[in-house]
């Protein structure tokens, strides 16, 4: 596409109703826009991100997921990737986990995720955010197996898992630890994450990845690796 053609494209603005192809064309023509999403055919362009309500929580979540990947070959994490889910939805979640083999998502020739990652995490300002409404319905319909929303103003963490086509709320165990159903050993001390206590969050995760269930999961993944 020539520079003259790029200049003729309308800007990407929140509230626009676009096809996915048109959304991508406008997004690619606006490198100054760092985060934009297409949800049910409607464009959402993110406002500048605040430090305590988004930037810091985002780092904690990606550190937690990245540490899990370090001990789980066959599982990949990504920070704010654009995902082609369906014709009307191209979200850019804050973080994801996906299986590299045998999962529901693939990497396209032009380097986008296509299909539903097994786990998605969103950092939301509050429970009024579209992350807990429109996006939740989109992720459920597209088969995202687990969906975590950290509402930083409440503050609270909602962890949903897919069960017979519906999202159920994952409850913590007696030790107040949230344990993934999709990724054995992915444990989260939710109350410590809300307190920005990364050391304890990672210590609890280490306990999860030291379990027989995690070792068995890794062994099963290695059978699928090329």
Secondary structure, 3 states (H helix, E strand, C coil): CCHHHHHHCCCCCCCCECCHHHHHHHHHCCCCCCCEEEECCEEEECCCCCHHHHHHHHHHHHHHHHHHHHCCCCEEEEECCCEECECCEECCCCEEEEECCCCCEEECCCCCEEECCCEEEEEECCCCCHHHCHHHHHHHHCCCCEEEEEECCCCEEEEEEEECCEEEECCCCCCCCEECCCCCCCEECHHHHHCCCHHHHHHHHHHHHCCHHHHHHHHHHHCCCC
